[in-house]
Amino acid sequence: MNNRLFGKVAREELRSISKLKTLFLLVFGAIIWSGCLSNPVAGRPAGCSADGVYLTDSFLEDQDCGWYQYADDALTGTARVINGTLQVTSREPGQFWWSNPNLDPIDDVTLSASARKTNGPDDNAFGLICRYQDPNNFYLFVISSDGYYAIGKVESGINSITYLSGEGEYQFTETIQQGVQENTIRATCEGNQLTLTVNGILLDTVEDDTFTTGDIGVGLTAFEAGTATVEFDDIRATVP
């Protein structure tokens, strides 16, 4: 059985000092339950999957691949399919908002997407999620619009994101296209190997065996004031 939350992780404290971004977590929100699925893409249009492909989505107008959408004035974040992309926003610094397609749990997966910031500060973090079990347990692979990246883990009982790459710090690379330029992000979760690739360049591989299965997702946070908006497109989840 999968559960859903208004894709939000709010940090009680947020620090950004020379890109040592330490995020302290407090998870809350309204949980929406959905039925158990017999396979990862059951009930979705035929165009959402293929042999060896858990999910493929270019956000065509006549196709709904199941991404969770929310937009409410009471929330400081949204996730909506608009103009052929999945658009995620965060209006409050330090709040991480995301969306999942509610796949039946899968173990090994390669997830890729094109992502482009369209609004807000460059001091942000956005990217991909794998092995999402619930709002308190998942891996994330993020880059920033000012050229930094990290592989991290959200885990129950720990009130901060654990960064597994870069000795616990975000790392800078010229591989990431900065500002409003588009980047192609790819994350592979295979066994205990977690790998982040951006624009075809391998950035880091780490090992962790905390989570072995779960959903996928995309998400966004900002570290400065302003409405941060990122558009995700051409999302594919395949067998590695």
N, C-alpha and C positions, 0 to 999 in steps of 0.2 A: 504494500500500500504506500503510495507516495503522498506527501503533504506539500502544501504550498503556503508561502507567506508573502505578503506584499514586499517582495525582494528588497529587504532593507536590513543593513547592519549599521547601527549608530555607534559612534565611538564616544566614550565618556571623556577621553583626552586624546588630543592629536598633536604630534610634534613633527616638524619638518626642518631639520637642521642639517645642512649640507647633504641633503637627500637621505639622511637616516630617518626614514618615515616610520615611526612607531605608532601602530594603530591599536587603540584599546576598544574592546567591543562590548556592546550591550545589544542583544537581539530581542526585538519585540515586534508585534504586528498581529494581524488577523490571519489565522490559518484557514485555508480552504482545502477540503479533502476531495480527492478524485478517486475514481475506481481503479482497482488493480488491473493491469494490462497483461495479456498473455504473451505479447512480444513487444519490442521497443516502439514500433510504429503502428500498432493496431488502431484502426479507426481513422487513420489519416488518409488523405488523398494519395493515389498511386504515385504521383509526382514527387512525394516527400521522401521516398526511399527507393533503393534498388539493391541488387545483389552486392553484398559486401559494404553497403552504405546504410548506416542506421538512420541518418537523416540528411537531407539536402534541401536547402531553402534559399531561393532568390527573391522571396516575398512578392510573388506575382499576385495580382489583384484577385484572381479566381481560385486561389489555393490557400488553405489555412492549415499549416503544419503543427499547430497546437501551442505556439508560444504564449505564455501567460502575459496578458496586457492589463495595465491598470493606469488610471489617470483620475485623480480626485483632488479637489482644491484643498482637502484636509491633509494631503500628503505632500512631502517635499521632494518627491521623486516620481517619475513616470516611466512606463515602458509601453510603447505603442508602435504598431506597424503603420508607417506613413511614407507615402511616395516611394514605395518599393524598397524600403529598408526597415529594420527594427531599430527604433530610436529610443535610447535610454537617457534620462536626464536626472540630475541631482542638483537641488537648489540650496543645499545646506552643506557647508564644508565638513568633511569627516564622516559623511553618511554614504555607505556603499549600497547602491540599488542594482538589482539584477532581474533577469527573466530566465525561466526554464521552459523547455518544450514538454516537460512531464513525460519523458521516455521511461519505459520500464527499465530498472537498473541494468546497466551494462558495465563490464569490467574494463577490458583493454579497448582504448579508443584513440583515434587521432582526430582532433577537432580543429577546424580552420575557419577563418572569417576575414573579410576585409573590414577595416574600421577607420572612421574618419571623424575627428572632432569638428563640430560645426559651430560651437559656441562655448564661451567660458574660458577659465584660466588654463594655461599650458601646464601648470603645476597640478596634475591630475593623475589618475591611474585607471586604466580600462583594459578589458581583455576577456579571457575565456575561463570557464569553470568546468572541471570534470569531477567525477565521483561525488556528485552532490547528493548527500543523504538526507539532509534537512538543513534549516537555516544556521545550524551550529556546527556543521561538519561538511567540509568540502575543500578541494584544492583550487587555487586560482593562479592564473598566468597573466600578468599585467605589464603594460608599457605606459609611458607618459608622453604627453605632447611636447615635453622639453628634453626627450631623449633617454629616459631611464627605464629600467625593466626589473622585474622580480618574479620569482616563483614562491608562492606562499600557501599557508594552510590555516583554515579556520577549524577549531576543534573544541568540542564541549569541555567545559571546566577550565578553559584557559581564556583569560579576558583580553587577549591581544592576538593579532594575526602573527603567526610564526613564519618568518621569512626563511626559506630553506636554501636560497641562493645567495651568492655574494656575501657570505659571512654575516648574514642578517641585515644587510643594507641593500638599498637600490643601487644598481650599477649603471653607469652611463655608457652609451654606445652610439657611434655615428650611423649605425645601421638603421636606426629608427628615424623615419621622416618626421620632422617636427612641425609644430603649428597645426594648420588645417589640412596638411597633406595626408593621403591615405596610406595605411600600412596593412600588410597581410600578416596576420598572426596565426601561428599553428602551435598547438599543444598536443603532446602525445603522453598518454598515461598507459604504460605497458608494464605489467608486473609491478615492481617497486621503482621503476624508472620514470621520472617526470622530466620532459624535455620541452624547452621553449625555442621556437624558431620564428624569426621575423624577417619578412621580405626575402625568404629563401636562405637566410644565414642562421646557422645554429648559434644560439646565444648561451645556453646553459643546459646541463643535465644534472639532476640531483636524484638521490634515492630516499624513499620514504614508504613505509608499508602500513601507515595508519588506516587508510581507506583502500578497499579493493574493488568497490562497485558503487554505482550511483548514476544520477542524471548528469546532463551537461547544462551549460548556460553561458550567458554573457553578462558583463556588469561594468559599473562605472562609479568612481568617486572623485571628488576634487579636494584639494588641500588649501584652497584660497576661496574667498567670497566670490559669488557670481553663479549664475545658472550654467552648469556644465552640461553639454549635450554631445553625445557620440552616436553616429549611425553605423550599424552593423549590417553587412550584406554578404551574400554568397556563402552562407554558413553550411559546412559539411562536417558530418561526424561519420567516420569510416572505421573499418577494422584495420589496425596498424599493419 
